[in-house]
Amino acid sequence: MAVQMLSAALLGSAETSLNKLLQQDPVTLQRLAALTGKVICLQISQPTLSLTLHPGPNGLDLLLHSESPADLTLSGAAQDFIQMASSENSTDKLFGKGIKISGDTGLATTFSSILKDFSIDWEAWLGDRVGDTLAHPLAGFFVLKSSNLDAYNTA
């Protein structure tokens, strides 16, 4: 019981943080709002975790369990999901190339496109929190690290 409570608390914190980031990209929020009523299940292996996503106008609701039937189920290893999210071509890991798709493939393509196009002005976001003087070099550092990760994932 304690593990379930801890998992729910961590998931709640992750949902709040994710949705705060999504608030920085109104286009992404509009695109997620268009998916209201859809249910996306992520079945992650290595480590084992099942998440249900409910897109809506305020971002994503993250649930460990949902009674709603999934319109789309994506199954794969955590590494495959990470590579899909950071890949230039998100279909590299979809459609039988690492992540198994069950259900609405059109929803899979749309959701993958939304994630890929998600864009935050990190420098402005950091500037609001730590000041412009520190935000510029930090944003540059994160962009450099992101570029290195993309190069690693395509190698």
Number of C-alpha atoms within 10 A of each C-alpha: 6 7 8 10 10 11 13 15 12 12 17 15 12 13 17 16 12 15 16 13 16 20 16 17 15 16 15 22 22 15 18 23 18 13 17 15 12 18 19 24 23 21 18 19 14 9 9 10 12 15 18 23 20 22 22 18 16 16 25 20 18 21 16 15 11 14 6 12 12 19 16 22 21 20 20 20 17 18 14 19 20 12 20 22 17 18 18 13 14 17 18 15 19 22 14 10 11 18 23 15 17 15 13 13 16 10 16 21 14 14 18 18 17 17 15 17 12 16 15 15 11 18 19 16 16 16 17 11 11 12 13 15 9 13 19 15 12 17 18 13 12 13 13 12 12 13 13 11 15 15 11 10 14 10 6
